[in-house]
Amino acid sequence: MSKKAAEHHKKAQEHHSHAARHHGEAAKHHEAGQHEKAAHHAHLARAHAIHARGHSEEATKAHHEQHGDKQ
């Protein structure tokens, strides 16, 4: 795997981890009735998920640049 693709995979992993943490915080605040804080963390989780998807797409592009359509 190319170094570029690997870096994008690592960044995607980091963003997914951050998203999971924010979802946990959102759940905790929602259960406590702190809906504004819950919404804040839910929005942050969504942003990290979007960034993770972008890195996943860039990893795929980097793989194809190096290897073409070969699996």
Steps between C-alpha positions, in 0.01 A plus 500: 500500500630843421612726781242757387216246519617375839505853641144560381388173660660606828330840484165331430553278804576802718187681386284191560644473852423865568149456361439203730616699802268789412206261452567367849505853641180585314327196649620587851376859473171394345433259787575784744252727326775732374370517145710795383821321603369180343431680173845659506671162531271346240602771253868444577455126449341563161785731397758236588303238305502727195875553529554125541308433182713753312819329616358161399433633151850649477650166610310327220621756246860461618473122472368526145770748404765254607341171394232581244207261497707208631379355830 
